[in-house]
Amino acid sequence: MSATAVIAEEIHPSLWRASQLARGRGRIVETGYPALSAELPGGGWPVGTLVDLLVPHAGIGELRLLRPALAAGGDGPVALLQPPHTPNGLGLSYIGLPLKEMLLVKARKTADALWSAEQILRAGSCGALVFWAQYAQASSLRRLHLAAQSSETLFIMVRPLAAAQDSSPAALRLALRPSIDGLIIDIVKRRGPASAEPLSVPLRPTPGSAFTLSPSSSPADARSCSSRCLNGSG
């Protein structure tokens, strides 16, 4: 067999050719957005690893982007760690996330928040963990990444867009920018070739959700309700 015919993953699961997306080595959770899934190794959000969502400011639609994955459920509740605003029950229900499935975790200090994230990951008691962090040292990120690898938890960190310039052990890093009907997504890092073009992902209200707008409601009403899922941290 020629060297060019060798499949990288057959040598070791961690290997892949730079010209192609790596195959998912572990469990993935569907994103709910076919265009995005097609650009991710394994075709979805990787479980048991660190995923970086890099935003210009919190509340641009990160929870609505994650809604299909979080609503799919898992073994345990969804932990919201250090959200920038107090969760709004009607807002979360509106985007299809029942409040009874949410676990709010607040910490006074960054060190306490990092410790809480590590304990949640190591305990494996939550199906997903979304952690809003303004700053985290590289050593802290590595520690959390290792903790995530020992779990079956979907682990998402929402961090400032400026952090895209820093190195990270995250297997997947996406930069999000708001658009008129959703988000523009740049793939900063993935196991595979660089992404040449940004993705446009529309974020629409969830059909059949607990909080439904009437037919006479305007688009502005929809945007207002959706933005309140975390009192402004949608």
Buried (B, 14 or more C-beta within 10 A) or exposed (E): EEEEEEEBBEEEEEEBBEEEBBBBBEBBBEBBBEEBBEBBBBBBBBBBBBBBBBBEEBBBBBBBBBBBBBBBBBEBBBBBBBBBBEBBBEBBBBBBBBBEBBBEBEBEEBEEBBBBBBEBBBEBBBBBBBBBBEEBEEEBBEBBBBBBBEBBBBBBBBBBBEBBEEEBBBBBBBBBBBBEEBBEBBBBBBBBEEBEEBBBBEBEBBEEBBBBBEEEEEEEEBBEBBBBBBBBBB
